[in-house]
């Protein structure tokens, strides 16, 4: 794997002609796919919507059918296989108002948008992009009212969808309203736009001014970036991260382990290393949720852990501090280690107080994809609200 050299960072001047990224919603707009393949893909996109843009599509090596960027964005027939649930982590159980999720005491999610710059084929929230979905609320007034009444909440995550696909004026209004709630100390924005369309940051001076205004020394804005593969770290993407840092935004990265895209310790080590160089270190590496349509991207839990641990031990400092975890319905479960017989896990965050911080041990199961597929070792702490022993298939 060849690392890309760091670019000279140049933010376009205010009077520069903007780079217009063209969005595509039809597979007929892709000239690099055969008519036969296109017809098969259309059946997939009828269930799980397709969306991309010309900037991101240019990263694909169309001569390679296994190209990782292609796998990430182009529909595959295997997505129609019977697998998983649309809401694999039961986010519905955490919904307290329309577009508002409150799972952990100090953190609230505002689902403020149901559109992304493109749609990852392995998305765990693909249900939001389906017809008649009402989980997202563009009107965040109910969420703001909820936050005002809950002083225990110090962190708010703007998500969806992708908040950076929203108009700058609307995003600024939401951030400004959150800044008026004194006990909300941290505002996080979950976004893949730095990978899908870095021009969103580079060519919007108003957006950068919004970030400068609201990311203060006392209360920072955090951008939870989503780079899955080193080839997404183009000169434009790197420049976008540099521009965000210049605005005072703290950038970190989180992504899942995805079969055919980053399930390689060499690839992950490079990704972690390059991200640390540009000021966007890896935060979490997630086990892919067993979401409907995601079978071709899923990795067995033990194998995913082995790949992750192989990658992080090659790096030092910020490049190797990521945690490997599952966003389970009961909480964020970190995988601490695996030996020949056992798996060692810990609740990094828990929805239930009785599980918080607890370490527990399960029998090693190389066929398991998720916490529910495991079986606790006799005598080990057994977490509540987990249905252990389910079949992995």
C-alpha positions in Angstrom: 0.0 0.0 0.0 1.5 3.3 -1.1 0.8 6.3 1.2 -0.2 9.6 -0.4 2.1 12.5 0.3 0.6 15.5 2.2 -0.6 18.3 -0.1 0.0 22.0 0.2 -3.2 23.2 1.8 -4.9 25.9 -0.2 -8.4 27.1 0.7 -10.0 28.7 -2.4 -10.3 32.5 -2.2 -13.8 34.0 -1.7 -14.1 35.1 -5.3 -12.9 31.8 -6.8 -15.4 29.9 -9.1 -16.9 27.1 -6.9 -16.3 23.5 -7.7 -19.8 22.1 -8.5 -20.1 18.5 -7.4 -22.8 16.7 -9.4 -25.0 14.3 -7.5 -26.4 11.2 -9.2 -29.5 9.3 -8.1 -29.8 6.9 -11.1 -27.7 3.9 -12.1 -28.3 4.9 -15.7 -25.9 7.8 -15.1 -23.0 5.4 -14.6 -21.3 4.7 -18.0 -18.8 2.2 -16.5 -21.3 -0.5 -15.7 -22.6 -3.0 -18.2 -26.3 -2.9 -19.1 -26.7 -6.4 -17.6 -25.1 -5.5 -14.3 -27.1 -2.3 -14.2 -30.4 -4.1 -14.4 -29.4 -6.4 -11.5 -28.3 -3.4 -9.5 -31.6 -1.6 -10.1 -33.4 -4.4 -8.2 -31.2 -3.7 -5.3 -31.6 0.1 -5.5 -35.4 -0.3 -5.5 -35.0 -1.5 -1.9 -31.9 0.3 -0.8 -31.6 3.6 -2.5 -28.5 4.6 -4.6 -26.9 8.0 -4.4 -23.4 9.1 -5.4 -21.5 12.1 -6.8 -19.0 12.6 -9.6 -16.2 13.6 -7.2 -16.4 10.3 -5.3 -17.0 8.1 -8.3 -13.7 9.3 -9.8 -11.9 7.5 -7.0 -13.0 4.1 -8.4 -10.8 1.9 -10.4 -13.5 0.6 -12.8 -11.2 -2.0 -14.2 -11.1 -3.8 -10.8 -14.5 -5.4 -9.9 -13.2 -5.7 -6.3 -12.2 -2.0 -6.0 -12.9 -1.0 -2.4 -14.4 2.4 -3.3 -16.7 0.6 -5.8 -17.8 -1.9 -3.1 -18.6 1.0 -0.8 -20.9 2.9 -3.1 -22.2 0.7 -5.9 -25.1 -1.7 -5.3 -24.5 -5.4 -5.1 -27.0 -8.2 -5.7 -26.0 -9.9 -2.4 -27.7 -7.0 -0.5 -31.0 -8.7 -1.2 -30.0 -11.7 0.8 -32.1 -12.4 3.9 -29.9 -11.0 6.7 -30.3 -9.0 9.8 -32.8 -6.3 10.9 -33.2 -2.7 9.6 -32.8 -1.4 13.1 -30.2 -3.8 14.4 -29.4 -1.8 17.5 -33.0 -1.0 18.4 -32.6 2.8 18.1 -36.4 3.0 18.2 -36.3 2.1 21.9 -34.2 5.3 22.5 -36.4 7.7 20.7 -37.9 10.2 23.1 -39.3 12.7 20.6 -39.4 12.8 16.8 -35.8 12.9 15.6 -34.5 12.7 19.2 -32.6 9.7 20.7 -31.5 9.6 24.3 -29.6 6.4 25.1 -26.8 7.5 27.4 -27.4 9.9 30.3 -25.2 12.7 29.1 -25.6 12.4 25.3 -28.5 13.1 23.0 -28.7 12.5 19.2 -30.7 14.9 17.0 -31.5 13.2 13.7 -31.9 16.4 11.7 -31.5 15.2 8.1 -32.3 12.1 6.1 -30.0 12.7 3.1 -26.2 12.0 2.7 -23.7 13.1 0.2 -23.8 9.5 -1.1 -25.1 6.3 0.4 -22.7 3.7 1.8 -24.0 0.3 0.8 -23.4 -1.0 4.4 -25.2 1.9 6.1 -26.7 0.8 9.5 -29.4 3.5 9.1 -30.6 2.8 5.6 -34.1 2.6 7.0 -34.0 6.4 7.2 -33.7 6.6 3.4 -36.8 4.5 2.7 -40.3 5.7 1.8 -42.6 6.7 4.7 -39.8 6.8 7.3 -40.6 9.4 10.0 -37.7 9.0 12.4 -35.9 12.1 11.2 -37.3 15.6 12.1 -36.1 18.6 10.1 -37.9 20.7 12.8 -35.6 20.4 15.8 -37.8 22.6 18.1 -39.0 19.5 20.0 -35.4 18.3 20.4 -34.3 21.7 21.7 -37.2 21.8 24.1 -36.2 18.4 25.4 -32.6 19.4 25.8 -33.5 22.5 27.8 -35.4 20.3 30.2 -32.5 17.8 30.7 -29.5 19.5 32.3 -27.7 16.2 32.6 -27.1 16.3 28.8 -23.7 17.8 28.0 -23.1 16.3 24.6 -25.4 16.6 21.5 -24.7 14.7 18.3 -26.1 16.1 15.1 -26.6 13.2 12.8 -29.1 11.6 10.3 -28.4 11.4 7.3 -25.5 13.9 7.1 -25.9 17.3 8.7 -23.3 18.8 6.3 -25.6 18.2 3.3 -27.9 20.7 4.8 -27.8 24.4 3.8 -25.3 26.4 5.8 -28.0 28.8 7.1 -30.1 26.0 8.6 -27.1 24.2 10.1 -25.9 27.5 11.6 -29.4 28.1 13.1 -29.3 24.7 14.8 -25.8 25.1 16.2 -26.6 28.6 17.4 -29.7 27.4 19.2 -27.7 24.6 20.9 -25.1 27.1 22.0 -27.8 29.0 23.8 -28.4 26.0 26.1 -25.6 26.4 28.7 -25.3 22.8 29.8 -24.7 21.6 26.3 -20.9 21.8 26.3 -20.0 19.7 23.3 -21.7 19.7 19.9 -20.7 16.8 17.6 -21.5 16.6 13.9 -21.4 13.1 12.3 -20.4 13.5 8.7 -18.9 11.7 5.7 -18.8 14.8 3.6 -15.1 15.3 4.1 -14.7 12.0 2.2 -17.7 12.3 -0.1 -17.4 16.0 -1.0 -14.6 18.0 0.7 -15.6 21.0 -1.4 -18.5 21.4 1.0 -16.0 22.7 3.4 -13.4 24.2 1.1 -15.7 26.4 -0.9 -18.2 27.6 1.6 -16.7 30.5 3.5 -20.0 31.0 5.4 -19.8 27.4 6.7 -16.2 28.0 7.9 -17.3 31.2 9.5 -20.0 29.3 11.4 -17.5 26.8 12.7 -15.1 29.6 13.8 -18.0 31.4 15.6 -19.3 28.4 17.5 -16.1 26.3 18.1 -14.7 28.3 21.0 -12.0 27.7 23.5 -14.6 26.9 26.2 -17.0 24.9 24.0 -15.6 23.1 21.0 -17.3 21.7 17.9 -16.3 18.1 17.1 -16.6 16.7 13.6 -17.0 12.9 13.7 -15.5 12.1 10.3 -16.1 8.9 8.4 -13.1 7.8 6.3 -13.2 4.0 5.6 -10.2 3.6 3.3 -6.9 5.4 2.7 -7.8 6.2 -0.9 -10.5 8.5 0.4 -7.8 10.7 1.8 -7.3 12.7 -1.4 -5.5 16.0 -1.5 -8.9 17.7 -1.4 -10.0 15.6 1.6 -6.8 16.5 3.4 -7.3 20.1 2.6 -10.8 20.0 3.9 -9.6 18.6 7.3 -6.9 21.3 7.4 -9.6 23.9 6.8 -11.8 22.5 9.6 -8.8 22.5 12.0 -8.1 26.1 11.1 -11.6 26.9 12.1 -11.1 25.5 15.6 -13.0 22.3 14.9 -11.7 19.1 16.6 -11.7 16.2 14.0 -11.7 12.5 14.8 -12.6 9.5 12.6 -14.8 6.5 13.2 -15.7 3.7 10.8 -16.8 0.1 10.8 -14.8 -2.9 9.8 -16.1 -3.7 6.3 -15.5 -6.9 4.3 -13.9 -6.1 0.9 -13.1 -2.5 1.9 -10.9 -2.2 4.9 -10.6 -5.8 6.3 -6.8 -5.8 5.9 -4.3 -4.8 8.6 -2.1 -3.1 6.1 -5.0 -1.0 4.9 -6.2 -0.1 8.4 -2.7 0.7 9.6 -2.2 3.1 6.8 -5.6 4.6 7.4 -4.9 5.1 11.1 -1.4 6.5 10.4 -2.4 9.0 7.7 -5.4 10.2 9.8 -3.1 10.9 12.7 -0.8 12.9 10.5 -3.5 15.2 9.3 -5.1 15.8 12.7 -8.1 13.5 12.4 -7.1 10.5 14.6 -9.2 7.3 14.7 -11.7 7.3 17.6 -13.7 4.1 17.2 -13.5 1.1 14.9 -16.9 -0.5 15.0 -18.0 -4.1 14.4 -20.5 -3.8 11.6 -24.1 -4.0 12.9 -26.1 -7.0 11.6 -28.3 -4.7 9.5 -30.7 -5.9 6.7 -28.9 -5.8 3.4 -25.4 -5.8 4.9 -24.5 -9.5 4.6 -21.8 -9.0 1.9 -20.0 -6.5 4.2 -20.1 -8.3 7.5 -17.1 -9.7 9.3 -17.0 -12.4 12.0 -16.3 -10.8 15.3 -13.1 -12.7 16.1 -11.6 -12.1 12.6 -12.4 -8.4 12.8 -10.8 -8.1 16.1 -7.6 -9.9 14.9 -7.4 -7.5 11.9 -7.9 -4.4 14.1 -5.4 -5.5 16.7 -2.8 -6.4 14.1 -3.2 -2.8 12.7 -3.1 -0.9 15.9 0.0 -2.6 17.2 1.9 -1.4 14.2 1.3 2.2 15.1 2.1 4.4 18.1 0.5 7.3 19.9 -2.5 8.8 18.3 -2.5 6.4 15.4 -3.0 3.4 17.7 -5.4 4.6 20.4 -8.7 3.6 18.7 -11.1 1.2 20.5 -12.9 -1.7 18.8 -16.5 -1.8 19.8 -20.0 -2.9 19.0 -22.9 -0.4 19.2 -25.3 -2.9 20.7 -28.8 -2.1 21.9 -27.6 -2.4 25.5 -24.6 -0.1 25.0 -21.2 0.3 23.5 -19.3 -2.9 24.1 -15.6 -2.8 23.7 -13.7 -5.9 22.7 -10.6 -6.0 25.0 -9.0 -9.2 23.7 -9.4 -12.7 22.4 -7.5 -15.9 23.3 -7.8 -19.5 22.2 -10.9 -20.1 24.4 -12.3 -16.8 25.5 -13.3 -13.3 24.5 -12.9 -10.4 26.9 -15.4 -7.6 26.7 -16.3 -4.4 28.6 -19.2 -1.9 28.6 -17.5 1.3 27.6 -20.9 2.9 27.7 -24.1 1.3 28.9 -27.8 2.2 28.6 -28.3 0.4 31.9 -26.5 1.4 35.1 -26.0 -2.2 36.3 -23.8 -2.9 33.2 -21.8 0.3 33.1 -18.0 -0.3 33.1 -18.4 -4.1 33.7 -15.9 -6.5 32.2 -17.3 -9.9 31.2 -16.1 -13.0 29.5 -17.6 -15.1 26.7 -16.7 -18.3 25.0 -14.7 -17.7 21.8 -16.9 -18.2 18.8 -15.3 -17.7 15.4 -18.8 -17.8 13.7 -20.3 -15.0 15.8 -21.0 -11.6 14.2 -22.5 -9.8 17.2 -22.8 -9.8 20.9 -26.1 -11.8 20.9 -24.3 -14.7 19.1 -21.9 -15.2 22.1 -22.3 -17.3 25.3 -21.0 -16.0 28.6 -18.5 -18.1 30.5 -19.8 -19.7 33.6 -19.0 -17.6 36.6 -18.5 -14.4 34.6 -20.6 -11.3 35.0 -23.7 -11.7 32.8 -25.0 -8.3 31.4 -28.7 -7.6 31.5 -30.8 -6.9 28.5 -28.8 -9.1 26.1 -30.3 -12.2 24.5 -27.2 -14.4 24.4 -26.9 -17.6 22.3 -28.7 -16.5 19.2 -27.8 -18.0 15.9 -25.4 -16.1 13.7 -27.4 -17.1 10.6 
